[in-house]
């Protein structure tokens, strides 16, 4: 019983450390927007579409999970600069 509890706790802890789509979109946005990652905010708008904004610019990403811990996000819009 103790062994099962330990394995469950280990699995729950490791799952919490896998990056979600918003974190991946944030990292991609930091690169594409040429902005420090701490200054980029990413959020889901609909389905698997995420917006990353920061440093007076924003862009959109489509993120796929495919039921694995690996999340893939690709840019689906050009970088828009706020003026």
C-alpha positions in Angstrom: 0.0 0.0 0.0 2.8 2.4 0.9 4.5 1.6 -2.4 1.3 2.5 -4.3 1.0 5.8 -2.5 4.6 6.7 -3.2 4.2 5.9 -7.0 1.0 8.0 -7.1 2.7 10.9 -5.4 5.7 10.6 -7.7 3.4 10.6 -10.8 1.4 13.5 -9.6 4.5 15.6 -8.9 6.1 14.8 -12.3 2.9 15.6 -14.2 2.8 19.0 -12.5 6.2 19.9 -14.0 5.3 19.3 -17.6 4.8 22.6 -19.4 1.3 23.3 -20.6 0.4 25.1 -23.9 0.3 28.5 -22.3 3.9 28.1 -21.1 5.1 26.9 -24.5 3.3 29.8 -26.2 4.9 32.1 -23.7 8.4 30.8 -24.5 7.8 30.9 -28.3 6.3 34.4 -27.9 9.4 35.6 -26.0 11.5 34.5 -29.0 9.2 35.8 -31.7 8.4 39.1 -30.0 12.0 39.6 -29.1 10.9 40.2 -25.5 12.1 38.8 -22.1 10.0 35.8 -21.2 9.1 37.5 -17.9 7.4 40.3 -19.9 5.4 38.0 -22.1 1.9 36.9 -21.1 0.2 34.0 -23.0 -3.4 33.0 -22.7 -6.0 30.7 -24.5 -8.5 32.5 -26.6 -10.4 29.5 -28.1 -9.7 25.8 -28.5 -6.0 25.3 -29.0 -5.3 28.9 -30.0 -3.2 31.0 -27.7 -2.2 34.7 -27.8 1.2 35.8 -26.5 1.7 39.5 -25.8 4.4 41.6 -24.4 6.7 44.5 -25.2 4.0 46.3 -27.1 3.5 43.4 -29.6 1.4 40.2 -29.9 0.9 37.1 -32.0 -1.1 33.9 -32.1 -0.2 30.3 -31.8 -1.9 27.0 -32.4 -0.9 24.5 -29.7 -1.3 20.7 -30.0 -0.9 18.2 -27.2 -1.7 14.9 -28.8 -2.3 13.3 -25.3 1.4 13.3 -24.6 3.5 15.5 -22.3 5.1 17.2 -25.3 3.2 20.3 -26.4 3.9 21.8 -29.8 2.9 25.4 -30.6 3.3 27.0 -34.0 2.7 30.6 -35.0 -0.4 31.2 -37.0 -0.3 35.0 -37.3 2.3 37.6 -38.0 3.7 39.7 -35.1 1.5 42.7 -34.6 3.1 45.8 -33.1 0.9 48.2 -31.0 1.4 51.8 -32.0 
